């Protein structure tokens, strides 16, 4: 292939057809003295560097999974929750079992993933995971048993609702009672394990969609904007309109208005 005989438009069209850019082709681009081709080469180098960084991150975030699989475990569940801190809405947990060959570069703690990517990752996880379980504990139950116990209850529901039973559970910072399988609690686990990160994504998207639905029932509170967290806007709405049935009456910021 003679790069020099190709127009910049032809080079871009050819690259778009490739799954991976051959290194010798990149060298040909870099050797071309046209400014437009040099810019393409820089863009391709940057893209390769990003992919290499994501691959390294993936390798680091699968270390717990590899260790458990080396011990003979097959169905590894990542377990995480979303919604411990808000003043309204449920706490939502997810349990996700990924296959050994699952690969989704960029998967991370849901708080570190842009909304558009989070939604895309959610669809991929729900489509390709071996199993996904979701557990939901509402505000009244949170008030009754406290948020820590509600979190554990939601996690247990998520695990039990999955279509397969776990051989081991990787759990974000929490130790659960009643599980017969091996547990690996990991502080900050949603940034250290792809399985927990996947659970974080599923729980976050599930809860955000629920809060968007609640916003239709209680439009004056803006649940679709702050998801029930104690923003100035939310606190002002509670002060003006009072708590709703989905508010956590035991939480500071709500109980004063009851």
C-alpha positions in Angstrom: 0.0 0.0 0.0 1.4 3.4 -1.0 0.2 6.0 1.5 1.5 8.8 -0.6 -0.9 7.9 -3.4 -3.9 8.1 -1.1 -5.8 11.3 -0.3 -6.4 12.2 3.4 -10.1 11.4 2.9 -9.2 7.9 1.6 -6.8 7.3 4.5 -9.5 8.2 7.0 -12.1 6.0 5.2 -9.6 3.1 5.2 -8.8 3.5 8.9 -12.5 3.5 9.8 -12.9 0.0 8.4 -10.2 -1.4 10.6 -10.7 -3.0 14.0 -7.1 -2.4 14.9 -4.5 -0.2 13.2 -1.4 -2.1 12.2 1.8 -0.7 13.7 3.6 -0.6 10.3 0.7 1.4 8.9 1.0 3.9 11.7 4.7 4.2 10.9 3.8 5.0 7.3 1.4 7.7 8.4 4.1 9.2 10.6 6.6 9.2 7.8 4.2 11.1 5.5 5.0 14.8 5.4 1.5 16.1 4.8 0.1 18.0 7.8 -3.3 16.3 7.5 -1.7 12.9 7.6 0.5 13.8 10.5 -2.6 14.9 12.4 -4.3 11.5 11.7 -1.1 9.8 13.0 -1.2 11.8 16.2 -4.9 11.0 16.7 -4.3 7.3 16.1 -1.4 7.2 18.5 -3.5 8.9 21.2 -6.3 6.4 20.6 -3.9 3.5 20.9 -2.5 4.9 24.1 -6.0 5.2 25.6 -6.8 1.6 24.7 -3.6 0.4 26.3 -4.4 2.4 29.4 -7.8 0.9 29.6 -6.5 -2.6 29.0 -4.0 -2.1 31.9 -6.8 -0.8 34.1 -8.9 -3.9 33.2 -6.0 -6.2 34.1 -5.7 -4.4 37.5 -9.5 -4.6 38.1 -9.7 -8.3 37.4 -7.1 -9.4 39.9 -9.7 -10.5 42.5 -11.7 -12.4 39.9 -8.6 -14.2 38.6 -7.6 -15.2 42.2 -11.1 -16.6 42.8 -11.2 -18.5 39.5 -7.8 -19.9 40.3 -9.4 -21.4 43.4 -12.0 -23.1 41.3 -14.9 -20.6 41.7 -17.0 -20.1 38.5 -20.0 -17.9 39.4 -18.4 -14.8 40.9 -20.9 -12.1 42.0 -20.0 -8.5 42.2 -22.3 -6.8 44.7 -22.8 -3.1 45.2 -25.5 -0.6 46.2 -26.5 2.9 45.4 -28.6 5.3 47.5 -27.3 5.2 51.0 -27.0 9.0 51.3 -30.2 10.5 49.7 -33.0 11.9 51.7 -35.6 10.2 49.5 -36.1 7.1 47.5 -35.0 3.5 47.9 -31.6 2.0 48.4 -30.9 -0.2 45.4 -28.4 -3.1 45.2 -27.2 -5.2 42.3 -25.5 -8.5 42.0 -23.7 -9.2 38.7 -22.0 -12.4 37.5 -19.7 -11.9 34.6 -18.1 -14.6 32.5 -14.3 -15.0 32.5 -14.0 -13.6 28.9 -16.3 -10.6 29.5 -14.4 -7.5 28.4 -15.7 -3.9 28.7 -12.8 -1.4 28.8 -13.7 1.7 30.7 -16.0 -0.1 33.1 -15.5 1.6 36.5 -17.2 2.9 39.6 -20.5 4.4 38.3 -19.7 7.7 39.8 -16.6 8.0 37.5 -18.5 7.0 34.4 -20.3 9.7 32.3 -24.1 9.3 32.1 -24.1 8.4 28.4 -21.4 5.7 28.9 -23.2 4.5 32.0 -26.4 3.9 30.1 -24.5 2.1 27.3 -22.5 -0.1 29.8 -25.8 -0.9 31.6 -27.3 -2.3 28.3 -24.2 -4.4 27.6 -24.0 -5.8 31.1 -27.7 -6.7 31.1 -27.3 -8.4 27.8 -24.0 -10.2 28.3 -23.8 -11.0 32.0 -24.3 -14.6 33.1 -26.8 -13.3 35.7 -28.0 -10.1 37.2 -30.0 -9.7 40.4 -31.5 -6.5 41.8 -32.6 -5.7 45.3 -34.7 -2.7 46.4 -35.5 -1.5 49.9 -37.9 1.5 50.2 -37.8 4.5 52.4 -40.2 3.2 55.0 -38.1 0.1 55.5 -35.0 2.2 55.7 -36.6 4.2 58.5 -37.6 1.0 60.2 -34.2 -0.8 60.2 -31.7 2.0 59.5 -29.7 2.5 56.3 -26.9 0.1 57.0 -29.2 -2.8 57.6 -31.3 -1.7 54.6 -28.2 -1.8 52.5 -27.4 -5.3 53.6 -31.0 -6.4 53.0 -31.0 -4.9 49.5 -27.7 -6.8 48.7 -29.2 -10.0 50.0 -32.3 -9.6 47.9 -30.1 -8.9 44.8 -28.1 -12.0 45.3 -31.1 -14.2 45.9 -33.0 -12.8 42.9 -30.2 -13.8 40.4 -30.8 -16.8 38.2 -27.7 -18.6 39.4 -26.3 -19.1 42.9 -22.9 -17.5 43.7 -19.7 -19.5 44.3 -18.2 -16.3 45.7 -19.2 -12.7 46.3 -17.1 -9.6 45.8 -18.8 -7.0 47.9 -18.2 -3.3 48.1 -17.0 -2.7 51.8 -19.8 -4.8 53.4 -19.8 -8.2 55.1 -23.1 -10.1 54.8 -24.6 -12.7 57.1 -26.4 -15.7 55.9 -24.3 -16.3 52.8 -22.8 -19.8 52.4 -20.3 -18.9 49.7 -17.0 -17.2 50.1 -17.1 -13.4 50.6 -14.5 -10.9 49.7 -15.4 -7.4 51.1 -13.3 -4.7 49.3 -13.2 -1.1 50.5 -13.7 1.0 47.4 -14.5 -2.2 45.5 -16.3 -0.4 42.7 -13.0 1.0 41.6 -11.0 -2.2 42.2 -13.1 -5.0 40.8 -14.9 -5.1 37.4 -17.6 -7.3 38.9 -18.4 -4.8 41.6 -18.1 -1.9 39.1 -20.7 -3.7 36.9 -23.0 -4.0 39.9 -22.5 -0.3 40.6 -23.5 0.6 37.1 -26.6 -1.6 37.2 -27.7 -0.3 40.6 -27.1 3.3 39.6 -29.0 3.2 36.4 -31.8 1.3 38.0 -32.2 3.8 40.8 -31.8 6.9 38.6 -34.6 5.6 36.4 -36.8 5.0 39.5 -36.1 8.5 40.7 -37.0 9.9 37.3 -40.3 8.1 37.5 -40.9 9.5 41.0 -40.3 13.0 39.6 -43.4 12.5 37.5 -45.4 11.8 40.6 -43.8 14.7 42.6 -42.7 17.2 40.0 -42.1 20.0 42.5 -39.1 18.2 44.2 -36.8 17.7 41.1 -36.0 14.0 41.8 -34.9 13.6 38.2 -32.2 16.2 38.8 -30.7 15.3 42.2 -32.0 11.7 42.6 -33.1 12.4 46.2 -29.8 13.8 47.5 -29.9 16.7 49.9 -29.2 19.5 47.5 -30.2 23.1 48.3 -33.1 22.8 45.7 -34.3 19.6 47.3 -34.1 20.9 50.9 -36.0 24.0 49.8 -38.7 21.9 48.3 -39.1 19.8 51.5 -39.3 23.0 53.5 -42.0 24.4 51.2 -44.1 21.3 50.4 -43.2 18.9 53.2 -42.0 15.3 52.9 -43.5 12.9 50.4 -44.2 9.2 51.0 -40.8 8.3 49.5 -38.8 10.6 51.9 -36.8 9.0 54.6 -38.4 10.4 57.8 -35.4 9.4 60.0 -32.9 11.4 58.0 -31.7 14.9 59.0 -33.2 17.4 56.6 -36.5 15.5 56.5 -37.4 14.7 60.1 -37.3 18.4 61.0 -40.1 19.0 58.5 -42.3 16.1 59.6 
